[in-house]
Each structure stands twice: as structure tokens, then as C-alpha cells.
Amino acid sequence: MPHSTRFRQPPNTKKATTTDDLPPDSPPDSPPEQTPDDTGTDTAVGTDTAVGTDTAVGTDTAAADTDTDTATETAAADATTGDLSAAATDSTSDAAAPDEDVVRGGWRDRYPAVARTVASAVTVSAAVLVLAALLLPNQLTRLTPGEFLRIPVEGIFGAALLLLLPPKARRVAAVVAGVGLGLRTLLNCLDMGFYSVLARPFDPVLDWILFDDAESFLRDSIGQAGATAAVIGVVVLVLGLLVLMTLAVVRLSRLMVRHSAVATRTTLVLGTVWITCAALGVQLAGVPVASTNTADLVQDSAQRLRASLADQRVFAKEARKDAFRDTPPDQLLTGLRGKDVLFTFIESYGRSAIADPAMASQIDAVLKDGTKRLHKAGFASRSAWLTSPTAGGGSWLAHSTFMSGLWINNQQRYRTVTSSDRMPLTDAFKRSGAWRTAGIMPGVTRSWPEGKFYGLDHVYDTHHLGYKGPQFSWSRVPDQFSLSAFERLEHGKRHDKPLMSEIILVSSHNPWAPIPKMIGWDELGDGSVYHGIQKAGKDPKEVWKDPAQVRTEYRRAIEYSLHSLVSYMEKYGNKNTVLVFLGDHQPVPTVTGENASRDVPVALVAHDPAVLDRISGWGWQKGLKPGPKTPVWRMDTFRDRFLTAYGPHPGATPPRAAH
């Protein structure tokens, strides 16, 4: 019988027909009698089990489910016509339908209490995430509990706006707000990192190129696998932050709309409390309760963005002004003719190494001992302070500032000056025609086109120093070996002209572990001797777990660099050697503490007294250690002072530097 034909019968009034009740003319191939064991059903039509089916939710399906009743009626009608097989099949399939619907309902229907708990936890997590993002500071030193116990005015205004907007506009606003808050949180995290390393906030216009250097630093410090894992982890975190923040804001907006009356009252109360706290200046743990944290940070970022864009135009004009560009070659550096002049940078050698009580006594002993040793070798020295444009990192910014006479405090300025025709100090030696110029750059691992800007005839990077030893964390070549290579490749050879060299000593570069140690100059060989020294050194990951250990290893690294340079002058210096050495910047705030100056020591060492007489008016202090009252100059003023002191008129006032 077709399924469309159904017979309605009252339940529990008639038994199902069996094969014993079939008429005599039943077909010989009619199905045999169906028992409960054969069909899995109870043959009684209209009973509580409704054709033997017990539903998945354990309810009385005959009373509660219309489909089951219908199936029962169909089974009875089919049985009276002798189609028992069709009745059994119909009964089984229709009775199973309610179970499938329940399964399709999902775990929320099966476990409603758990679903409510999870939903509440997700909502609370979304609220905490948004609140934390609104109150998150941009410096690690401000990460205190009090910062997160405030009332953010941005949250109050945001909630009010979402409650007032129509549905479509509200959804768009929630998504935009979530993405914006995620980006603001990301910038706050970047600021934290830059303050911790470079003692300044992140520049969203100029600092993106530094991520390549950060990846290179990680690769050199923890290996390629570790660096790759770190980069992948950062990308995942960034994407996760943006997605989760957006979902959190959208979820909270929907919650407020569902409970608009409560949300409106809560917003009004919080707004009133915020205004009251702001008017009275209420504070909690020294932090204002009425917070404008996100708005202030957005405004600060916007101001820095405008300043960065305007700075490009202003600095391009400054770079074109050079008082020494047109100086005739025969008038450049006349006071140093015939001298081998070495400009040497010691990585991270800052004022803290000399002035910090935790390090001062040990560094003071090294500098006093170095002064005595140099004096014994026939050298005299003068020292002072220079203020670097950077701190914690960005060595190339300090190098270019010192050489160019311009204040290079960001990557845009660096690119501008290195692509200009300005004459850096090193290039002045080359333009004079009286010196051969060379650079010792153990930290350079790739092509370095800026070498042309600096006027260097030849650059020896990490691949050309002949070093076959191990890498000391970031530092690829120990300072003593770099100086030995300089002697072997340039200074120790005969030349038609004296030599001017720029030398970068990198053993004192972060992370300051492991640290090389001094060995005999004739024992250096190809550097293989350093394998044992490197293995015996400390693991940087262990050192950086304790700030006290970091400061200790930083001090030891500076001591090693100073020992290397003094020892080189003792062994290879001569009556025509002139050395100018300085730090490029202060170390990271982990070493210096917060709000440290950006001053670095600078010293000039010479065998010929006439060289030092030329700077007698500078007021520099005798010896390698500058005193607390020694003059402090901006690093960009050194070039003009130096060119003036060693020009044809040493007593003349140097041209005023462009700032």
C-alpha cells in the first residue's frame, strides 16, 4: 500500500495482525510470522513503546512524538492488508527519525549545563581581553596590577555607540573596533620591545626594516631552526590576536543588545563614576582610576607618525648642507699627514660601564691599567663623552652620526645620508689623496654598499678575515682575532701611503655570552683555538634569566674588548699610530636601568705629542677614563671639530653643525 495512505486508529484498542490471521488465499510466498526477536520491535500497536522503539532521549514516544504515532498507525493498516514486511520497515525507519534529530542538535542539546558554562566562560574571557587591551601600557615597567584596575573611557564611549547604532552599522562598527583594538595592542607590544632594547618606542613608518635585523640576530644567537620557529610563532600570535580581539568585541556587542536595558544602565553608571574620578583625581596605587590610556597612545602614535613624515623633508635639506664639501683636498687633515689613523668602535660601550657602581670599580681598574700600559709603550691619551643618537642597538645609526656630522636617529635618515654626496669623516681621508682607506667589519655578513659612502677602498667583512673558529653567539669573530687580521691584512703590510681604517669590535655585542678570552697573539692561527674557549663559556639563555648575571657578563665583555685594543696598541702600535676609539651606544635597559643617559666614552691615543696638542682646547681629560666633569658633546658635532682641529687652521672655530 502506498505510504501516502494512512488509517487513524485509537491507541491500545486493537492488536496487530499476525500471519495466523491471514486469509486462506494469501500468497504462498508471504513472509513468515515476525517475532520481536526478528524485527527488534514490539508487535503490539499503540503500546508505550510505539512499535518497540525506545527513543534516544528516553521519552514516551507514543505520547510525545507525532511521527511515532503515525508510524504505529501505518504499521497497523499495512498489517491488515497482509504487508507485514512493509509495516516493519516503515515502523523502524520512522521511529528512528527522532533520534537523528536529537543527534543533529549537537552537544549543546545533550549537555545544556556544560554549554551554558562554556558560553559564560567565553563571554568573561572576551570581556577580560577587551578590558586588558584598553588598559595595556606600552612599557614593561608600567605593567603593574594598578594599571588594570582602572576605568577606560574608551570602553564607555564604545559601549554607548554600539547601543545607539542600528543592527547593520553596529556589526560593522564592532568589527572595525575589534581590528583597531587588536592593532593598538600589537603596537603596544612592539613599543614594549623597542623600549626594552632601543630605549624608545616603535616607529610605525621607519622601523619595519629592523625586523630583518631582529631575525638575523635570532638566527646568529639561537640557530636557524630556533629563529624560524620564533618567526612562525610571532606570525601566529599576531593573527590570533587580531582574530580573537575582533570576535571578542563582536560577542560583547551582541550581549549588550540582548540585555540593552542592563547595558544602558551600566554604561551610564560607569560614565558617571569615570567623570567623578577624573574630576577628583582619584588614584589607585599611584595610578589614576579614570583612564584615557588607549586614546593617549593613539594620539602619541599619530604625532610620531606626522613627525616621521615631516622629518624626511627636513633632514633631506640638512644633509645637503656641508661646510667641508668644497674644501680643497690639500687642506684636509693636514695635521695628521703621515699618520696611520684608526677609528675603532666598541659595541655597547656606554657610560654605564664607567659610572654604574655595580661595574665602575672593575672597568675603572681596566682603564687605569690600560692608560699605564699605553704610557709605558710611549702613548698618551685624552678622553671625554659623546651623546649617541641611539641606545641598546642600532649601531649603524651611531656610526653614521659620528662620521657624517649629522644626527642619524632613524632608518630613513640613515638611508638619506648614505645615498647623498655628503663627506663623512672617513671619506675626508680618501678625498685628501694622502691615505689608503680600509674597513674591518666582522659584523657584516652580506653585501654592504654603504662602504662606498664611507670612502673605504677595501672592506673586510666576516668572510674575508680568515676566521675558522666558532661563533660566540651573535659575535662571529672575537675582537682580538679581528685586530690580528687587520694587522695581517693591512696595517702590517708596506704601503705607499699611510692607512686610515674603521674597525668595529663586536665581542661586546648583546647577548654577552659566551665571551672570548685573551690568548697569545702568536697562538691565534686561523681561530680554531677558540673552539674550546667557546664551549667553556656560558649559555646566553641561562645568563638572561637573571638581570644580575646579564650585567656581570656585559662588564666582562667590555673588559675583554678594552684589553684586546690596549694589547694591540702595545704590540703593533708605533710612533705614527693614532687611535680614536669610542662606544657606539649604551647597552639595553636591563643593564643601564630606566632613564639612563645616552652618553658613551671616547678617547684619542697618539704617540706624537703634536697630535694631542691640536686638541688641547677641547678640555678632554688625560687618560682613557673620562671624568664626571669632562665635556659632553653630541656625537654629530665630532666630525666638524675633528676636521677643524687637524685642518690648516687648528685654532679656528669649527662650522656650526646642522641639527
Secondary structure, 3 states (H helix, E strand, C coil): CCCCCCCCCCCCCCCCCCHHHCCCCCCCCCCCCCCHHHHCCCCCCCCCCCCCCCCCCCCCHHHHCHHHHHHHHHHHHHHHCCCHHHHHHHHHHHHHHHHHHHHHCCHHHHCHHHHHHHHHHHHHHHHHHHHHHHHCCCCHHHCCHHHHCCEEHHHHHHHHHHHHCCHHHHHHHHHHHHHHHHHHHHHHHHHHHHHHHHCCCCCCCCCCCHHHHHHHHHHHHHHHHHHHHHHHHHHHHHHHHHHHHHHHHHHHHHHHHHCHHHHHHHHHHHHHHHHHHHHHCCEECCEECEECHHHHHHHHHHHHHHHHHHHHHHHHHHHCCCCCCCCCHHHCCHHHCCCEEEEEEECCCCCHHHHCHHHHHHHHHHHHHHHHHHHHCCCEEEEEEEECCCECCCHHHHHHHHHHCCCCCCHHHHHHHHCCCCCCHHHHHHHHCCCEEEEEECCCCCCCCHHHHCCCCEEEECCCCCCCCCCECCECCCHHHHHHHHHHHHHCCCCCCCEEEEEEECCCCCCCCCCCCCCCHHHCCCCCCHHHHHHHCCCHHHHCCCHHHHHHHHHHHHHHHHHHHHHHHHHHCCCCEEEEEEECCECCHHHHCCCCCCEEEEEEEECCHHHHHCCHHHCCEECCCCCCCCCEEEHHHHHHHHHHHCCCCCCCCCCCCCC
